[in-house]
């Protein structure tokens, strides 16, 4: 089932210019604190992990330091795995799932892997509960060479500077009802198009790389998550978010072509999680734990 939605900014059929983007930015407001919720938590990890600032985002409203948390005793001979959260800052469990994984599970994997976690790539988006950055750029379409989004460029440069191959990259996301009520209509308006919504899947699903789908790896992630929350079933057209399913709970996309986060690391095993926090069958805590289960399920498969 689809439904066309007209956004309140701009003229239908005409792409946004500077004026429309400025109007959109004026409408955004701070709703929570990156420093209180995220940075303060990262500070508590310093006794058990190496915490590094890998960049800084300077916006008119605030300046945001960016952090990664790494397991100690880095060994270039071990495989390296990357966990990213908060690429879309409004996707709450992505950020808090990454923090929870560090707090409760990350050190269990340091024998087998170097573990690198970037809990919140988009702190302005976290504070304003937003998909875009202040320039109305979607970070999760901007992991490309010479990225226009600092959120992407900083982490890309940091990971490249590690000088190691990334074995696995798990990127933590949500699909929310606001994707249809706000973010997809806004994107269509900015592009001068008419938005057509798709049904939001009720449950957890994954987005894999169509060039390296590794269905057994994806299934291990889904099996782990299913112990915590339910897996989204395909719709009446056998699709999730308008895409054909590759297997239960999984769609695969050309992630590099789309500029998605899991593409930049060139990881052999890569997946993007999607939980549904608006489900009547899931709580915010379950969504956070589902993110942790996704990471541990993938890493257990690769040990």
N, C-alpha and C positions, 0 to 999 in steps of 0.2 A: 504494500500500500504506500503510495506517495502523495505528497501534498505540497503545492507551490506556496512559497512564502515570500512576501515583498518586504524588504528591510526599510527602516524609517530614514536612513541617510542616503542621499544621492537621488539621481533620476534613473528610473528603470531603463535599462538598455544602454546606459552611459557609464563607462568606467570612472571610478573615483579619481579625482585630482588632488592637489595639495589641500584645497579647502575642505573637501569631504573627509580626508584623513585627519585634518586638524580638528574637525568637529567630532569625529569618533574619539580622538585622544582626550579631548576636553571632557567627554562623558565618562571616562574611566576614573576610578577612585580606589584608594587603598582600603582593603577590607581585612587584612591580617598582616603579620610581621614576619618577614623572612629572617630577620635577625633574632627575634624571640623564638620562633618555631624551628628554625633550621640551623643557623650559625651557633646558637647556644648549645644545641645538641651535638654538633660537630666538635665543639670545644671539649666535650666530655670524653671523646674518643682518643685524645692525644696520648693517654697513658698506654694504650694497647695497640695503637695504629700510628702510621705516619700520615700526618695531615699536611697537605700542601695547598697553597693558594696558586691557582693556575692562570688567573686573570682577574679583570675587574671590568664591570660595566658601569659607565658614567652616563646617567640619564638626568634630565632636568629635575626630576622629582627626587632622585637619590643616587648614590654611588654604591654599587653592590660588589663585594669581593666574592670570587668564585673558588670553590674548594673541591679537592678530591681527597678521598681517604684510601690509603693503601695498607695492605698487610705488611708487617715488618719483615726484615730479613729477605729483602728482594733478591731473587736468584734468577739471572738471565737464562739459566738452563731449564727452568720450569716454564710450563705454558702460562700465558697471561690471559686472564678473563676480565672483561669490562662490564660493569653494570651502570646504566645511566637512568636518572629519574628527573622529572620536572622539565623535560624538553618543552612540553606544554604545561606552563606553571599552574593552570587551573585544575589539573588532574591530580588531586590531592594524594591519593594512595600511591601514586608513582613516587612522589617525594618521600612520604612517610614509610613506604615499603622499603625504599633504599636505605633509609636510616635504620629501620628495624632490622634489616638484614645485617648491616654492620654491627649493630648492638648485640644481636643474638646468635648469628650464624657464621659470619665471615671468617673468623679465626679458625673455625673447624676445617676450612679448606686450604689453609696456607701450606700444609704439607704437600699438597698436590699442585697448587697454583699460586702465582702472584695474582692477587685480587685487587682491582682498582674500581672504586665506586665514586661516581660523581652524582651526588644526591639531588641537586637542583640546578639544572642548567639555565633556567629562566626565572630568576628571582623577582623581577618586576611582574612577570606573568603570575607568579605565585601570590604576590601581594595584592594584585588587582583582580585575581581569579580570571585570568585571561589566556586565550590561546596564542595571541600574537604578542610581539614586542611593541614598544611605543611607536615604531615606524610602520606599524600594521604589516609586519612581515611574520609569516608563519615559520618558526624555527624548524619544524619537522618537515619542511619542504625545501630547506636551505642548506643542507649538508653537501655543498658543492664547492668546487675550487673558487677562491676569491669570494667566499660567502658574504652576502650583504648583511648577515645577522651576526653580531658579536657573540651571541649565545652559542652559535655553531663554530665560528672561527676560533675562539679561545680553546674549546675542548679538542677540536681537530688538531690544532697546533701542539697542544700538550701531549696528546696520544702519539702523534708523529714523533715528538721529541723523546719518547720512551725508547725508541729504537728497537722495538720487539714486534714480532707478529702477534696479533690478537687471536687466540684460539676461539673464544666465544664472546659474544656481545648480546646482553639481554637488556632491552630498553623498556622501562616500566611506564605504562599509559593507562588511561581510562577512556571509555566511551560513555558520555553522559547525555541526559535529556537536553541539556543546553546546546549540544552539537546541532540539534534540529531547531531549537527555539531561538538561538542567538548566532552561533559561530558559522554554520553553513549559510544561513541567509546573509550574514555580513560579508562573507567571502564572495558569494555570488554577486551581491550588490557592488562590491569593490571591482569585480571583473566586468561589470556591465551585463550580467546574465540574470536569468530568472532561476531561482533556486528550486530544486526538486528534492525533498527530503526522502530518506529511506528509513525503514523501521530500525529503531535501536535494538540490537540483540539483547535479550535478557540473559545475561550470564557472561562468563569469561570466555575469551577467544584469543587466538594468536594471529599475528601477521608475520609470515616468513618471507625470505628472499627467494624469488622464483628461480634464480640462477643456482642457488645452493639450498634446496628446500629441506633436505635431511628429515624425512617424515618420522623416522624413529626417534630422533632428538626432540622433535616437536611433540610427539606423543608422550615422551617421558615427562616433559614439562606439564602437559595437560593432565596426565595421570596424577602427578604430584598435587596440582591445584585442585583436582576434583575431590581430594580428601578434605578440602577446606570450604569450597564453594562450588556451585553448579556450573557446568559448561554450557555455553550458548548453543542452541540448536538452530539449524538452518531454517530460513523462512520458507514460504510456500513455493518459492522459485528455486529452492536449494541454494540460497545465497546468504551471505552475511555482509552487511553494509553495501549491498549491491554487487558483491563479488562472488563468483563461483567458489564453493568450498573445495579445498584440496583433500581434506579428510575432516572428520568431526572436529569442530572447534578451531579449524585452521583455514585461513586464506593465504595465498602467496601473491606477492606483487613484485614488479621490477624496482626494487628499493633504491638502487643507485640512480636510475633514470628519474625517479621521483624526488630524489634528494632527502630520503628518510634517514633518520639517525643511525640505524643499524648498518647502513651502507658505508659510512665513512671509515669505519675501523677495518674494513675488508676482512672481517672475522670469518673463519671457516663455518662456524655454527652461530647463527644469529636469529633472534626472534624479538618481536615486539608484543608485549602483553597488552590486553585490553580487558579491564574489569568493568562492571556496570554498577556503580554505587547507588543508582536510583531504583534498583530492583527491590521489589517487596520481599524477595527471598534472600537478601544479603544486607549485612550491616557494614558501617564504615570499618569496623575492626576486622571483619572477614575479608574485606577488600585489601586491607594492608597485609594480612596474613597470606592472602592469595598471591600477592606480589612476592613475598618471601618464599612461598612454596614454589613459585615459578623458577626463581633463581636456583634454589637448592635442587629442584628436580632436574634442571639442566646440568648443573655441575656434578650431581651424583651420576648422571648418565655418562659424563666425560671422564670421570676419575679412573 
